[in-house]
Amino acid sequence: MKNTVTQEDIDELFSQCKFESTKLGNKTCVVVAILPNGFEICESASCVDPANYNQQMGEDIAKERIKNKLWELEGYSLQECFYIREQKNATRQNS
Protein backbone atom coordinates (compact mmCIF):
# COMPACT_ATOMS: atom_id res chain seq x y z
CA MET A 1 0.00 0.00 0.00
CA LYS A 2 1.35 3.42 -0.90
CA ASN A 3 2.04 5.79 1.95
CA THR A 4 1.47 9.17 0.33
CA VAL A 5 -1.04 11.16 -1.65
CA THR A 6 0.52 12.62 -4.78
CA GLN A 7 -0.24 15.56 -7.02
CA GLU A 8 -1.08 13.02 -9.72
CA ASP A 9 -3.65 11.39 -7.40
CA ILE A 10 -5.34 14.73 -6.77
CA ASP A 11 -5.23 15.76 -10.44
CA GLU A 12 -6.76 12.44 -11.50
CA LEU A 13 -9.54 12.65 -8.92
CA PHE A 14 -10.21 16.30 -9.77
CA SER A 15 -10.46 15.45 -13.48
CA GLN A 16 -13.17 12.88 -12.68
CA CYS A 17 -15.33 15.37 -10.79
CA LYS A 18 -18.47 16.87 -12.25
CA PHE A 19 -18.92 20.55 -11.49
CA GLU A 20 -21.97 22.72 -11.09
CA SER A 21 -21.71 26.45 -10.52
CA THR A 22 -24.08 29.30 -9.96
CA LYS A 23 -24.10 32.95 -9.04
CA LEU A 24 -25.80 33.78 -5.75
CA GLY A 25 -26.81 37.32 -5.02
CA ASN A 26 -24.83 39.95 -6.89
CA LYS A 27 -21.27 38.91 -6.08
CA THR A 28 -20.90 35.28 -5.03
CA CYS A 29 -19.99 32.29 -7.14
CA VAL A 30 -20.75 28.84 -5.68
CA VAL A 31 -19.23 25.67 -7.11
CA VAL A 32 -20.18 22.12 -6.22
CA ALA A 33 -17.82 19.29 -7.15
CA ILE A 34 -19.44 15.89 -7.39
CA LEU A 35 -16.77 13.26 -6.83
CA PRO A 36 -16.88 9.90 -8.62
CA ASN A 37 -18.22 8.21 -5.46
CA GLY A 38 -21.06 10.75 -5.17
CA PHE A 39 -19.56 12.81 -2.33
CA GLU A 40 -20.02 16.54 -2.87
CA ILE A 41 -17.73 19.42 -1.99
CA CYS A 42 -19.08 22.97 -2.06
CA GLU A 43 -16.93 26.11 -2.16
CA SER A 44 -17.56 29.75 -2.95
CA ALA A 45 -15.80 32.96 -3.88
CA SER A 46 -17.10 36.50 -3.52
CA CYS A 47 -16.03 40.00 -4.40
CA VAL A 48 -16.64 43.27 -2.55
CA ASP A 49 -18.08 45.30 -5.39
CA PRO A 50 -20.66 43.64 -7.67
CA ALA A 51 -19.18 45.64 -10.57
CA ASN A 52 -16.03 43.51 -10.19
CA TYR A 53 -17.86 40.16 -10.30
CA ASN A 54 -16.35 37.69 -12.75
CA GLN A 55 -17.96 34.25 -12.96
CA GLN A 56 -14.88 32.53 -14.40
CA MET A 57 -12.60 33.99 -11.76
CA GLY A 58 -15.02 32.92 -9.04
CA GLU A 59 -15.15 29.39 -10.44
CA ASP A 60 -11.35 29.21 -10.64
CA ILE A 61 -10.96 30.32 -7.02
CA ALA A 62 -13.65 27.94 -5.75
CA LYS A 63 -12.17 25.01 -7.72
CA GLU A 64 -8.74 25.69 -6.25
CA ARG A 65 -10.31 25.55 -2.79
CA ILE A 66 -11.97 22.26 -3.76
CA LYS A 67 -8.58 20.87 -4.81
CA ASN A 68 -7.19 21.82 -1.40
CA LYS A 69 -10.05 19.95 0.29
CA LEU A 70 -9.29 16.92 -1.86
CA TRP A 71 -5.78 16.85 -0.37
CA GLU A 72 -7.27 16.79 3.12
CA LEU A 73 -9.88 14.17 2.29
CA GLU A 74 -7.48 11.88 0.46
CA GLY A 75 -4.92 12.24 3.25
CA TYR A 76 -7.54 11.32 5.82
CA SER A 77 -8.69 8.36 3.74
CA LEU A 78 -5.16 7.01 3.39
CA GLN A 79 -4.50 7.45 7.12
CA GLU A 80 -7.75 5.64 7.90
CA CYS A 81 -6.69 2.72 5.70
CA PHE A 82 -3.43 2.42 7.63
CA TYR A 83 -5.29 2.64 10.94
CA ILE A 84 -7.77 -0.08 9.99
CA ARG A 85 -4.96 -2.32 8.79
CA GLU A 86 -3.08 -1.81 12.06
CA GLN A 87 -6.20 -2.59 14.08
CA LYS A 88 -6.80 -5.80 12.12
CA ASN A 89 -3.17 -6.86 12.60
CA ALA A 90 -3.38 -6.16 16.35
CA THR A 91 -6.59 -8.18 16.62
CA ARG A 92 -4.99 -11.13 14.79
CA GLN A 93 -1.94 -11.00 17.04
CA ASN A 94 -4.10 -11.02 20.16
CA SER A 95 -6.22 -13.95 18.97
N, C-alpha and C positions, 0 to 999 in steps of 0.2 A: 504494500500500500504506500502510495506517495505521501510525503510528509509536508507538502507545501501547496499553496494555491499560487498559480502563476498568472502572469498577464494574459497568456494565451488562453487559460481556462476562463478568465473573466470575459475576454473578447469573444470567445466562442459562445458562452452563455448569453452575453448581451446581444449577439447577432441572431440568436434564436428567439428573442423576446418580440412580442407584438406590442406596439405602442398606440395609445390613444391620447390625444391632447385636446384641450379646450381653453378658451379664454373665459375667466370668471371676472365679473365686474369690469372695470375699465383698464386694469393694469396688472392682472395676474394670469400667468400661464400655468396650467396644471397638466402634468403628464403622468399617465399610468402605464407601467410596464407589466405585461402579463408574461410571466416566465413559462417555460415549456411544461412545468408541472402544474400550472394553474395558479401559483402564488402570485399575488399582485403587489407591486411597490408603487407608491404614489409620492411624487415630489412636485414642488412648485417653484416659481420664480416670479418676482414682482419688481416693478419699478416705482419710483416716487411720483413722477409726473406722467399722466396718461399720454401726453404728447410724445413721450419717449418710448412707448410700448412697441416692442418688436416681437412678434410671435416666434420667429425662427430663433432669435436669441434666447427667448424664454425656454423654448424646447431644448436648446443646446445646454443651457445651464441645468435644467431639471434632469436631463439625461445623464449629465456628468455626476450629479448627486446620486442618481440611481446606480450608476457604475460603482460609486464609492460604497453604497449599501451592499452591492453584490459581493464586494471584498469581505465585508463583515459577515454576511450570511454564509458565504462559502467557507470562510475561516472557521466559523462556529460549527458548521456541518462537518468539516474535516476533524475538528477537535472532538466532536461528539462521537464520531466513528472510532477514534482512538480510545476514547473513554469506554465505550461499549465493549470494544475488543478486550481491553484490560480487565473489565468487570467479568467478562465471560471466562478469561484465562484464570482469574483469581478464584472463581467459583469452581472450575475444573480442578484446580490444585487443592482446594479444600474438600473436595468430594472423596 
